[in-house]
């Protein structure tokens, strides 16, 4: 994994981008090492989620785009 962004007390905190070993990545807000706030996750199959994160999970309002062209926008829970 490779991280570029803000750090607080040795943890990802603030704005940053994390590139995972499988070439997927998350770019957005972090809190104490967890995805938290607004952010985008891009999967290696071409799908993407953009929206709210809470405690390292998709939670709140967001949009997902899928490789087949479908899109879902709404409320997510965990």
C-alpha positions as CSV (number, residue, x, y, z in Angstrom):
1,X,0.0,0.0,0.0
2,X,1.1,3.6,-0.7
3,X,-0.4,6.6,1.1
4,X,0.0,10.3,0.2
5,X,-1.6,12.9,2.4
6,X,-1.9,14.3,5.8
7,X,-0.9,12.4,8.9
8,X,-1.6,13.0,12.6
9,X,0.2,11.0,15.3
10,X,1.5,8.5,12.8
11,X,-2.0,7.8,11.3
12,X,-3.8,8.9,8.1
13,X,-5.8,11.9,9.2
14,X,-7.2,14.8,7.1
15,X,-7.1,14.6,3.3
16,X,-5.2,11.8,1.5
17,X,-5.1,9.0,-1.0
18,X,-4.3,5.3,-0.3
19,X,-3.4,3.1,-3.2
20,X,-3.9,-0.6,-2.4
21,X,-1.7,-3.4,-3.7
22,X,-4.5,-4.6,-6.0
23,X,-4.5,-1.1,-7.7
24,X,-7.8,0.0,-6.1
25,X,-7.7,3.3,-4.2
26,X,-9.5,5.5,-1.8
27,X,-9.2,9.3,-2.0
28,X,-10.8,11.6,0.5
29,X,-11.1,12.3,4.2
30,X,-9.5,10.3,7.0
31,X,-9.9,10.3,10.7
32,X,-7.3,8.5,12.9
33,X,-6.4,6.0,10.2
34,X,-10.0,5.3,9.1
35,X,-11.9,6.4,6.0
36,X,-14.3,9.0,7.5
37,X,-16.1,11.9,5.9
38,X,-16.4,12.4,2.1
39,X,-14.4,10.1,-0.2
40,X,-14.2,8.1,-3.3
41,X,-13.2,4.4,-3.7
42,X,-12.3,3.1,-7.1
43,X,-12.3,-0.7,-7.7
44,X,-10.1,-2.4,-10.2
45,X,-13.2,-3.7,-12.1
46,X,-14.1,-0.1,-13.0
47,X,-16.8,0.4,-10.4
48,X,-16.7,3.4,-8.1
49,X,-18.3,4.7,-4.9
50,X,-18.4,8.4,-4.1
51,X,-19.9,9.7,-1.0
52,X,-20.0,9.5,2.8
53,X,-17.9,7.2,5.0
54,X,-18.1,6.6,8.7
55,X,-15.6,4.7,10.8
56,X,-14.0,3.0,7.7
57,X,-17.4,1.9,6.2
58,X,-19.7,3.3,3.5
59,X,-22.4,5.1,5.4
60,X,-24.7,7.9,4.5
61,X,-25.5,9.5,1.2
62,X,-23.5,8.3,-1.8
63,X,-23.4,7.1,-5.4
64,X,-22.1,3.9,-6.9
65,X,-21.3,3.4,-10.5
66,X,-21.0,-0.2,-11.9
67,X,-19.1,-1.6,-14.9
68,X,-22.4,-2.4,-16.7
69,X,-23.5,1.2,-16.7
70,X,-25.9,1.0,-13.7
71,X,-25.8,3.6,-11.0
72,X,-27.3,3.8,-7.5
73,X,-27.7,7.0,-5.6
74,X,-29.1,7.1,-2.1
75,X,-28.5,6.3,1.5
76,X,-26.1,3.6,2.5
77,X,-25.8,1.8,5.9
78,X,-22.4,0.2,6.7
